[in-house]
């Protein structure tokens, strides 16, 4: 069963970044909003990469490789 807390963390991070990005765009800081969005995407990708590495470790353990 997938970890539901992790899904909520990623979704919450996306919502917070979207809100901050909108606030920055309203404050005429569009470049900062884009950078914040890019940082958010990178953070989520790092989380997903860690999960994929954990998956491969589990698969190796199961098949005794």
N, C-alpha and C positions, 0 to 999 in steps of 0.2 A: 504494500500500500504506500503510495507516495506521501511524502512529508507535507501535510497541508500547511503547516506553519511557514515553510519555505515559500510556498506559492503566495501566501498572504504577505510575506515580507517583500517579495518581488513586486507584487501588485501595489503595495503601499508605497514602495520606493518610486514606482512609476507615477502614482498619483501626486506625491509630493513634488517630484521633479516637474510634472506638468503644471502644477499650481505656481511653483516658483518661476518657471519659464514664462507663464502668462503675466505674472507680476512684473518681471523684468522687461517684458515687451511693452507693457503699459507705461513703464518708467523710461521708455526710449533707450533701453539697454539691450537691444535685440542680439548683439554679438555675445553678451554675457549669457543670455538665455540659451543660445545655441551651444555655447561651451558647456553649460550646465547639463543640457540634454545629452551631449556627447559623453560627458563624464558618467552620467547615469547609465547609458548604454554599455560603456566599458565595465562598470561595476557589475551589472547584470551578466554580462558575458563572462566575467571572471568567476562568478558564482556558478554559472552553467558549466564552465570548463572544469571546475572542481568536482561537480556532480558527475560529469562524464568520466573523469579519472577514477572516481570512486566506483562507478559502474564497471569499468574495465578491470579494476582490482578484484571486484567481487566475482566477475566472470572467470578470471584466471584462477581464483581460489576454488571455485566450483569445479572447474575442469582440470585442476591440479597441473597447471602449466608452469 
